[in-house]
Amino acid sequence: MLKGRDVVIISSIDWSFLWQAPQEIALRLSRAGNRVLFVENTGVRTPVLRDLGRMKSRLLRWMKSWRSDGARPVEQNLRVCSPLVLPPFGPAWRRFINRRLLLPRIAHTAALMRMRDPVLVTFLPTDSAQEMIRTLRTSRSVVVYYCGADFKELASCAADLEISERWILAESNLVLATCSELIRHCGTWNSNVHACPNGVDLSAFPQQEGSPGLIDVSSALGQSLAQINSLPRPIVGYVGGLHRLVDFPLLAAIAPARPDWSWVFVGPRQGPAAGIEGLPNVYLLGQQPHDAMVHYLRLFDVGIVPYLKCPQTRTVVPVKILHYLAAGKPAVSTDLVTVQDFNREHGVLITSDNDPGSFLRAIEKALDSAHDAVLAARRREVAAQYDWQNRVEEICSLIELQINANTRRKILEPGRSAGS
């Protein structure tokens, strides 16, 4: 692990939202003895009406953090910055305001933290991320681009995003990509690209089943778990955001087709849950604390990933698959390219196309092995190969190589200059 370094994480997600790679990496680096500044998501598109709640929350966090030098402490070595910036890829005046007035506040926060030669890890390929790198980077800094999606399919200005991503790829000392297609994509612009699949926090999934019993039954979590545990079996569960990549027509067809099953969704609604809201056997629990997720998963009989097959999901690697496997639960997913790649390697998933009949048959097949102890152990073995602790240690080794290369180059440069 890296130790004693300053690290800036330019995140693609807010700190308290769904727990993903940016938070996992930031937390582990800080606990290893590095000072970490976590910059919350500055976006890849222009906000729309449904984003008003998120924008209001960002404004409130920004106002609170203003009193603490622009960042709020989360742990001893970890501070979170909630930058107030205009959306990326706008007209010249908007970019000017970001570049000259708003984004420099992040550099000001880093300066107040006395950060020196920071390692810069960006999960965003936007012009805002580009400007942050320009502002924060020194000659001894290492720039890392963590490519976890085909962002041109998500951005409001795909052409502008391609330009900024090419710059970030060209300027990065190290590129990490989550799937084979993204590796090929990044390799066009950078020769130092490494596979870095998403991971899972195995420590959050202890094998003993006793810990849920320690939850106060009178607490909100205890009451919620008791409610779910009392539902008719089987319980078909989903964890994660209910967003536009979820196949709601598929869900709206299969949930009523099995009225004696319970369909439980744990995660924030990021748009209308069309077709499933109000169904008597569908339970939308909303976002729950990250550390409570394991307790919900233990109540599932099978976990599902009902994603659409479209350009936006071609490079999506659903982290929830690893959560299901870490809990020992069978997982059923639509047959995305990345899911098929994963299953060719491990053979522990059941996949289906987006046809309701096929997906239901896949779930029924999964239910046949839902309580098979041998298969549950095999699922946990696969998840263990993706433990975030091991993954972050691998990332740190790659970063150390780049730090050492920078150091050697600095030592050699005066000699080359003198001999020229």
Summary of the structure (lengths in Angstrom):
residues: 420
radius of gyration: 22.4
end to end distance: 38.6
largest distance: 81.0
contacts: 1359
relative contact order: 0.11
helix: 47%
strand: 16%
